[in-house]
């Protein structure tokens, strides 16, 4: 059941969601570093 849930999450935008969170984190990091 866990494998099925992970597969559905992966198909239904999990990868895109993960990439977007990574980009947002990177932008926040750059913004904080540039402020100091």
Predicted model as a PDB file, atoms N, CA, C, CB and O in Angstrom, pLDDT in the B-factor column:
MODEL        1                                                                  
ATOM      1  N   UNK A   1       0.834  -1.201   0.000  1.00 84.00           N  
ATOM      2  CA  UNK A   1       0.000   0.000   0.000  1.00 84.00           C  
ATOM      3  C   UNK A   1       0.874   1.259   0.000  1.00 84.00           C  
ATOM      4  CB  UNK A   1      -0.946   0.002   1.223  1.00 84.00           C  
ATOM      5  O   UNK A   1       0.567   2.237  -0.681  1.00 84.00           O  
ATOM      6  N   UNK A   2       1.970   1.221   0.776  1.00 87.00           N  
ATOM      7  CA  UNK A   2       2.872   2.371   0.813  1.00 87.00           C  
ATOM      8  C   UNK A   2       3.508   2.594  -0.557  1.00 87.00           C  
ATOM      9  CB  UNK A   2       3.965   2.170   1.885  1.00 87.00           C  
ATOM     10  O   UNK A   2       3.654   3.731  -1.006  1.00 87.00           O  
ATOM     11  N   UNK A   3       3.884   1.497  -1.217  1.00 87.00           N  
ATOM     12  CA  UNK A   3       4.482   1.597  -2.552  1.00 87.00           C  
ATOM     13  C   UNK A   3       3.496   2.213  -3.541  1.00 87.00           C  
ATOM     14  CB  UNK A   3       4.931   0.208  -3.048  1.00 87.00           C  
ATOM     15  O   UNK A   3       3.872   3.045  -4.368  1.00 87.00           O  
ATOM     16  N   UNK A   4       2.227   1.797  -3.449  1.00 88.00           N  
ATOM     17  CA  UNK A   4       1.200   2.350  -4.328  1.00 88.00           C  
ATOM     18  C   UNK A   4       1.005   3.843  -4.072  1.00 88.00           C  
ATOM     19  CB  UNK A   4      -0.125   1.603  -4.136  1.00 88.00           C  
ATOM     20  O   UNK A   4       0.868   4.626  -5.013  1.00 88.00           O  
ATOM     21  N   UNK A   5       0.992   4.238  -2.789  1.00 83.00           N  
ATOM     22  CA  UNK A   5       0.845   5.654  -2.452  1.00 83.00           C  
ATOM     23  C   UNK A   5       2.007   6.480  -2.963  1.00 83.00           C  
ATOM     24  CB  UNK A   5       0.717   5.827  -0.956  1.00 83.00           C  
ATOM     25  O   UNK A   5       1.808   7.567  -3.505  1.00 83.00           O  
ATOM     26  N   UNK A   6       3.225   5.971  -2.793  1.00 81.00           N  
ATOM     27  CA  UNK A   6       4.404   6.684  -3.293  1.00 81.00           C  
ATOM     28  C   UNK A   6       4.372   6.806  -4.808  1.00 81.00           C  
ATOM     29  CB  UNK A   6       5.685   5.973  -2.855  1.00 81.00           C  
ATOM     30  O   UNK A   6       4.732   7.849  -5.354  1.00 81.00           O  
ATOM     31  N   UNK A   7       3.947   5.755  -5.489  1.00 83.00           N  
ATOM     32  CA  UNK A   7       3.867   5.772  -6.950  1.00 83.00           C  
ATOM     33  C   UNK A   7       2.845   6.800  -7.422  1.00 83.00           C  
ATOM     34  CB  UNK A   7       3.504   4.379  -7.487  1.00 83.00           C  
ATOM     35  O   UNK A   7       3.107   7.552  -8.360  1.00 83.00           O  
ATOM     36  N   UNK A   8       1.669   6.835  -6.767  1.00 82.00           N  
ATOM     37  CA  UNK A   8       0.639   7.814  -7.140  1.00 82.00           C  
ATOM     38  C   UNK A   8       1.131   9.236  -6.899  1.00 82.00           C  
ATOM     39  CB  UNK A   8      -0.659   7.562  -6.349  1.00 82.00           C  
ATOM     40  O   UNK A   8       0.916  10.118  -7.731  1.00 82.00           O  
ATOM     41  N   UNK A   9       1.795   9.466  -5.757  1.00 79.00           N  
ATOM     42  CA  UNK A   9       2.320  10.793  -5.449  1.00 79.00           C  
ATOM     43  C   UNK A   9       3.347  11.208  -6.507  1.00 79.00           C  
ATOM     44  CB  UNK A   9       2.954  10.816  -4.035  1.00 79.00           C  
ATOM     45  O   UNK A   9       3.363  12.354  -6.954  1.00 79.00           O  
ATOM     46  N   UNK A  10       4.199  10.263  -6.897  1.00 78.00           N  
ATOM     47  CA  UNK A  10       5.229  10.521  -7.908  1.00 78.00           C  
ATOM     48  C   UNK A  10       4.602  10.903  -9.247  1.00 78.00           C  
ATOM     49  CB  UNK A  10       6.129   9.288  -8.082  1.00 78.00           C  
ATOM     50  O   UNK A  10       5.052  11.841  -9.905  1.00 78.00           O  
ATOM     51  N   UNK A  11       3.566  10.176  -9.643  1.00 79.00           N  
ATOM     52  CA  UNK A  11       2.899  10.432 -10.927  1.00 79.00           C  
ATOM     53  C   UNK A  11       2.114  11.745 -10.885  1.00 79.00           C  
ATOM     54  CB  UNK A  11       1.956   9.264 -11.286  1.00 79.00           C  
ATOM     55  O   UNK A  11       2.116  12.495 -11.861  1.00 79.00           O  
ATOM     56  N   UNK A  12       1.446  12.029  -9.768  1.00 80.00           N  
ATOM     57  CA  UNK A  12       0.537  13.179  -9.696  1.00 80.00           C  
ATOM     58  C   UNK A  12       1.232  14.459  -9.250  1.00 80.00           C  
ATOM     59  CB  UNK A  12      -0.602  12.874  -8.753  1.00 80.00           C  
ATOM     60  O   UNK A  12       0.647  15.245  -8.505  1.00 80.00           O  
ATOM     61  N   UNK A  13       2.451  14.680  -9.683  1.00 80.00           N  
ATOM     62  CA  UNK A  13       3.091  15.965  -9.455  1.00 80.00           C  
ATOM     63  C   UNK A  13       4.074  16.001  -8.300  1.00 80.00           C  
ATOM     64  CB  UNK A  13       2.062  16.975  -9.228  1.00 80.00           C  
ATOM     65  O   UNK A  13       4.517  17.082  -7.912  1.00 80.00           O  
ATOM     66  N   UNK A  14       4.423  14.867  -7.745  1.00 76.00           N  
ATOM     67  CA  UNK A  14       5.375  14.852  -6.643  1.00 76.00           C  
ATOM     68  C   UNK A  14       6.743  15.379  -7.050  1.00 76.00           C  
ATOM     69  CB  UNK A  14       5.511  13.452  -6.101  1.00 76.00           C  
ATOM     70  O   UNK A  14       7.387  16.108  -6.295  1.00 76.00           O  
ATOM     71  N   UNK A  15       7.179  15.009  -8.241  1.00 80.00           N  
ATOM     72  CA  UNK A  15       8.486  15.454  -8.725  1.00 80.00           C  
ATOM     73  C   UNK A  15       8.492  16.966  -8.924  1.00 80.00           C  
ATOM     74  CB  UNK A  15       8.851  14.739 -10.043  1.00 80.00           C  
ATOM     75  O   UNK A  15       9.433  17.648  -8.518  1.00 80.00           O  
ATOM     76  N   UNK A  16       7.440  17.486  -9.550  1.00 86.00           N  
ATOM     77  CA  UNK A  16       7.333  18.923  -9.797  1.00 86.00           C  
ATOM     78  C   UNK A  16       7.296  19.672  -8.471  1.00 86.00           C  
ATOM     79  CB  UNK A  16       6.075  19.246 -10.638  1.00 86.00           C  
ATOM     80  O   UNK A  16       7.947  20.706  -8.318  1.00 86.00           O  
ATOM     81  N   UNK A  17       6.540  19.156  -7.520  1.00 88.00           N  
ATOM     82  CA  UNK A  17       6.430  19.771  -6.204  1.00 88.00           C  
ATOM     83  C   UNK A  17       7.798  19.815  -5.519  1.00 88.00           C  
ATOM     84  CB  UNK A  17       5.415  19.003  -5.333  1.00 88.00           C  
ATOM     85  O   UNK A  17       8.179  20.833  -4.940  1.00 88.00           O  
ATOM     86  N   UNK A  18       8.522  18.718  -5.591  1.00 86.00           N  
ATOM     87  CA  UNK A  18       9.847  18.673  -4.988  1.00 86.00           C  
ATOM     88  C   UNK A  18      10.811  19.663  -5.623  1.00 86.00           C  
ATOM     89  CB  UNK A  18      10.410  17.283  -5.090  1.00 86.00           C  
ATOM     90  O   UNK A  18      11.566  20.334  -4.920  1.00 86.00           O  
ATOM     91  N   UNK A  19      10.793  19.757  -6.936  1.00 91.00           N  
ATOM     92  CA  UNK A  19      11.675  20.695  -7.641  1.00 91.00           C  
ATOM     93  C   UNK A  19      11.319  22.137  -7.291  1.00 91.00           C  
ATOM     94  CB  UNK A  19      11.586  20.482  -9.167  1.00 91.00           C  
ATOM     95  O   UNK A  19      12.207  22.964  -7.086  1.00 91.00           O  
ATOM     96  N   UNK A  20      10.021  22.441  -7.223  1.00 94.00           N  
ATOM     97  CA  UNK A  20       9.604  23.798  -6.866  1.00 94.00           C  
ATOM     98  C   UNK A  20      10.056  24.169  -5.459  1.00 94.00           C  
ATOM     99  CB  UNK A  20       8.088  23.933  -6.976  1.00 94.00           C  
ATOM    100  O   UNK A  20      10.516  25.288  -5.236  1.00 94.00           O  
ATOM    101  N   UNK A  21       9.930  23.235  -4.498  1.00 95.00           N  
ATOM    102  CA  UNK A  21      10.390  23.508  -3.137  1.00 95.00           C  
ATOM    103  C   UNK A  21      11.894  23.746  -3.121  1.00 95.00           C  
ATOM    104  CB  UNK A  21      10.025  22.346  -2.199  1.00 95.00           C  
ATOM    105  O   UNK A  21      12.376  24.609  -2.386  1.00 95.00           O  
ATOM    106  N   UNK A  22      12.650  22.979  -3.935  1.00 96.00           N  
ATOM    107  CA  UNK A  22      14.098  23.138  -3.988  1.00 96.00           C  
ATOM    108  C   UNK A  22      14.462  24.512  -4.549  1.00 96.00           C  
ATOM    109  CB  UNK A  22      14.734  22.024  -4.840  1.00 96.00           C  
ATOM    110  O   UNK A  22      15.374  25.165  -4.043  1.00 96.00           O  
ATOM    111  N   UNK A  23      13.754  24.955  -5.593  1.00 97.00           N  
ATOM    112  CA  UNK A  23      14.008  26.272  -6.189  1.00 97.00           C  
ATOM    113  C   UNK A  23      13.667  27.384  -5.202  1.00 97.00           C  
ATOM    114  CB  UNK A  23      13.193  26.447  -7.489  1.00 97.00           C  
ATOM    115  O   UNK A  23      14.423  28.346  -5.070  1.00 97.00           O  
ATOM    116  N   UNK A  24      12.537  27.264  -4.508  1.00 97.00           N  
ATOM    117  CA  UNK A  24      12.153  28.272  -3.515  1.00 97.00           C  
ATOM    118  C   UNK A  24      13.183  28.353  -2.407  1.00 97.00           C  
ATOM    119  CB  UNK A  24      10.775  27.956  -2.927  1.00 97.00           C  
ATOM    120  O   UNK A  24      13.546  29.449  -1.980  1.00 97.00           O  
ATOM    121  N   UNK A  25      13.658  27.217  -1.936  1.00 97.00           N  
ATOM    122  CA  UNK A  25      14.690  27.199  -0.903  1.00 97.00           C  
ATOM    123  C   UNK A  25      15.970  27.860  -1.379  1.00 97.00           C  
ATOM    124  CB  UNK A  25      14.977  25.774  -0.471  1.00 97.00           C  
ATOM    125  O   UNK A  25      16.603  28.606  -0.631  1.00 97.00           O  
ATOM    126  N   UNK A  26      16.353  27.593  -2.613  1.00 97.00           N  
ATOM    127  CA  UNK A  26      17.565  28.187  -3.170  1.00 97.00           C  
ATOM    128  C   UNK A  26      17.423  29.706  -3.290  1.00 97.00           C  
ATOM    129  CB  UNK A  26      17.877  27.572  -4.544  1.00 97.00           C  
ATOM    130  O   UNK A  26      18.355  30.443  -2.969  1.00 97.00           O  
ATOM    131  N   UNK A  27      16.262  30.175  -3.750  1.00 97.00           N  
ATOM    132  CA  UNK A  27      16.023  31.610  -3.863  1.00 97.00           C  
ATOM    133  C   UNK A  27      16.053  32.288  -2.494  1.00 97.00           C  
ATOM    134  CB  UNK A  27      14.681  31.869  -4.547  1.00 97.00           C  
ATOM    135  O   UNK A  27      16.619  33.372  -2.349  1.00 97.00           O  
ATOM    136  N   UNK A  28      15.445  31.650  -1.486  1.00 96.00           N  
ATOM    137  CA  UNK A  28      15.481  32.206  -0.126  1.00 96.00           C  
ATOM    138  C   UNK A  28      16.918  32.283   0.374  1.00 96.00           C  
ATOM    139  CB  UNK A  28      14.622  31.352   0.840  1.00 96.00           C  
ATOM    140  O   UNK A  28      17.319  33.277   0.978  1.00 96.00           O  
ATOM    141  N   UNK A  29      17.699  31.219   0.118  1.00 96.00           N  
ATOM    142  CA  UNK A  29      19.102  31.207   0.527  1.00 96.00           C  
ATOM    143  C   UNK A  29      19.881  32.353  -0.119  1.00 96.00           C  
ATOM    144  CB  UNK A  29      19.746  29.867   0.166  1.00 96.00           C  
ATOM    145  O   UNK A  29      20.627  33.059   0.559  1.00 96.00           O  
ATOM    146  N   UNK A  30      19.710  32.534  -1.412  1.00 95.00           N  
ATOM    147  CA  UNK A  30      20.411  33.606  -2.135  1.00 95.00           C  
ATOM    148  C   UNK A  30      19.972  34.978  -1.610  1.00 95.00           C  
ATOM    149  CB  UNK A  30      20.139  33.504  -3.664  1.00 95.00           C  
ATOM    150  O   UNK A  30      20.798  35.874  -1.438  1.00 95.00           O  
ATOM    151  N   UNK A  31      18.659  35.137  -1.355  1.00 94.00           N  
ATOM    152  CA  UNK A  31      18.140  36.415  -0.878  1.00 94.00           C  
ATOM    153  C   UNK A  31      18.705  36.748   0.510  1.00 94.00           C  
ATOM    154  CB  UNK A  31      16.601  36.383  -0.836  1.00 94.00           C  
ATOM    155  O   UNK A  31      19.085  37.890   0.770  1.00 94.00           O  
ATOM    156  N   UNK A  32      18.757  35.749   1.396  1.00 94.00           N  
ATOM    157  CA  UNK A  32      19.270  35.977   2.752  1.00 94.00           C  
ATOM    158  C   UNK A  32      20.765  36.298   2.705  1.00 94.00           C  
ATOM    159  CB  UNK A  32      19.013  34.739   3.651  1.00 94.00           C  
ATOM    160  O   UNK A  32      21.225  37.193   3.414  1.00 94.00           O  
ATOM    161  N   UNK A  33      21.522  35.582   1.884  1.00 94.00           N  
ATOM    162  CA  UNK A  33      22.962  35.819   1.779  1.00 94.00           C  
ATOM    163  C   UNK A  33      23.233  37.211   1.216  1.00 94.00           C  
ATOM    164  CB  UNK A  33      23.626  34.745   0.893  1.00 94.00           C  
ATOM    165  O   UNK A  33      24.149  37.898   1.668  1.00 94.00           O  
ATOM    166  N   UNK A  34      22.431  37.632   0.219  1.00 93.00           N  
ATOM    167  CA  UNK A  34      22.678  38.929  -0.409  1.00 93.00           C  
ATOM    168  C   UNK A  34      22.297  40.101   0.520  1.00 93.00           C  
ATOM    169  CB  UNK A  34      21.893  39.025  -1.726  1.00 93.00           C  
ATOM    170  O   UNK A  34      22.763  41.222   0.315  1.00 93.00           O  
ATOM    171  N   UNK A  35      21.470  39.855   1.518  1.00 90.00           N  
ATOM    172  CA  UNK A  35      21.060  40.925   2.435  1.00 90.00           C  
ATOM    173  C   UNK A  35      22.170  41.270   3.426  1.00 90.00           C  
ATOM    174  CB  UNK A  35      19.794  40.517   3.194  1.00 90.00           C  
ATOM    175  O   UNK A  35      22.241  42.403   3.902  1.00 90.00           O  
ATOM    176  N   UNK A  36      23.034  40.306   3.741  1.00 74.00           N  
ATOM    177  CA  UNK A  36      24.046  40.548   4.773  1.00 74.00           C  
ATOM    178  C   UNK A  36      25.304  41.170   4.211  1.00 74.00           C  
ATOM    179  CB  UNK A  36      24.395  39.262   5.473  1.00 74.00           C  
ATOM    180  O   UNK A  36      26.248  41.434   4.956  1.00 74.00           O  
TER     181      UNK A  36                                                      
ENDMDL                                                                          
END                                                                             
